[in-house]
Amino acid sequence: MIKKVIGDNEIEDALKRLDRLTQEEARMVSAQLLKISTAINSGVGEIADHVLVVDDRVAGVNERMAGVADGVDRIERSWFPKHSYRTCRLNLNRGSTTTESS
């Protein structure tokens, strides 16, 4: 009977130690996950900042291209004042040196 009580106590003590170790491991895993998620969050923030910079640069390029297109349109209209802009452009695209009146 005494052996049975001592054996039960040893098993109970071992189960308590196992429970404590399991809880400690769960806390360690939670701490590691928190560290990883913080690093990911920081990385995503940096990527978002870079995306905004790229977006601003693209907007600047779009504005410059619109200015270039406006300039090209003005030049083409000034070169072909007696002919329709569309007809002249079509002839230029075909490689023709003559223009057709609309």
C-alpha positions as CSV (number, residue, x, y, z in Angstrom):
1,M,0.0,0.0,0.0
2,I,2.8,2.5,0.8
3,K,4.5,1.7,-2.5
4,K,1.2,2.4,-4.3
5,V,1.0,5.8,-2.5
6,I,4.6,6.7,-3.3
7,G,4.1,5.6,-6.9
8,D,1.0,7.7,-7.2
9,N,2.8,10.7,-5.8
10,E,5.7,10.2,-8.3
11,I,3.3,10.0,-11.2
12,E,1.4,13.1,-9.9
13,D,4.6,15.0,-9.5
14,A,5.8,14.0,-13.0
15,L,2.5,15.1,-14.5
16,K,2.7,18.5,-12.7
17,R,6.2,19.0,-14.0
18,L,5.1,18.0,-17.5
19,D,2.2,20.5,-17.2
20,R,4.6,23.3,-16.1
21,L,7.0,22.5,-19.0
22,T,4.1,22.5,-21.5
23,Q,2.9,25.9,-20.2
24,E,6.4,27.3,-20.4
25,E,6.8,26.0,-23.9
26,A,3.5,27.6,-24.9
27,R,4.7,30.9,-23.5
28,M,8.0,30.6,-25.4
29,V,6.2,29.9,-28.7
30,S,3.8,32.8,-28.1
31,A,6.8,35.1,-27.5
32,Q,8.5,33.9,-30.7
33,L,5.2,34.4,-32.7
34,L,4.9,37.9,-31.3
35,K,8.5,38.6,-32.4
36,I,7.9,37.2,-35.9
37,S,4.6,39.1,-36.4
38,T,6.2,42.4,-35.2
39,A,9.0,41.9,-37.8
40,I,6.5,41.1,-40.5
41,N,4.4,44.2,-39.6
42,S,7.5,46.3,-39.8
43,G,8.5,44.9,-43.2
44,V,5.0,45.5,-44.5
45,G,5.1,49.1,-43.3
46,E,8.4,49.6,-45.2
47,I,7.0,48.0,-48.3
48,A,3.9,50.3,-48.1
49,D,6.2,53.3,-47.8
50,H,8.2,52.2,-50.9
51,V,4.9,51.7,-52.8
52,L,3.9,55.3,-52.0
53,V,7.2,56.6,-53.3
54,V,6.8,54.6,-56.5
55,D,3.2,55.8,-56.9
56,D,4.4,59.4,-56.5
57,R,7.1,58.8,-59.2
58,V,4.6,57.3,-61.6
59,A,2.3,60.2,-61.1
60,G,5.2,62.6,-61.9
61,V,6.0,60.6,-65.1
62,N,2.3,60.7,-66.1
63,E,2.3,64.5,-65.7
64,R,5.5,64.9,-67.7
65,M,4.2,62.6,-70.4
66,A,0.9,64.6,-70.6
67,G,3.0,67.7,-71.1
68,V,5.0,66.1,-73.8
69,A,1.9,64.9,-75.6
70,D,0.4,68.4,-75.4
71,G,3.6,69.8,-76.9
72,V,3.6,67.2,-79.7
73,D,0.0,68.0,-80.5
74,R,0.7,71.8,-80.7
75,I,3.7,71.2,-82.9
76,E,1.7,68.9,-85.2
77,R,-1.1,71.4,-85.5
78,S,1.3,74.2,-86.3
79,W,3.0,72.2,-89.0
80,F,-0.3,71.2,-90.7
81,P,-2.6,74.2,-90.3
82,K,-4.5,73.7,-93.6
83,H,-5.2,70.0,-93.2
84,S,-7.1,68.0,-90.6
85,Y,-4.9,66.8,-87.8
86,R,-6.2,63.2,-88.2
87,T,-5.6,63.0,-91.9
88,C,-2.0,64.3,-91.5
89,R,-1.3,61.9,-88.7
90,L,-2.7,59.0,-90.7
91,N,-0.5,59.9,-93.7
92,L,2.5,60.2,-91.5
93,N,1.9,56.8,-90.0
94,R,1.6,55.3,-93.4
95,G,4.9,56.9,-94.5
96,S,3.2,59.1,-97.1
97,T,4.7,62.5,-97.8
98,T,1.4,64.0,-99.1
99,T,-1.6,65.2,-97.1
100,E,-5.2,64.8,-97.9
101,S,-7.7,67.5,-97.2
102,S,-10.7,66.6,-95.2
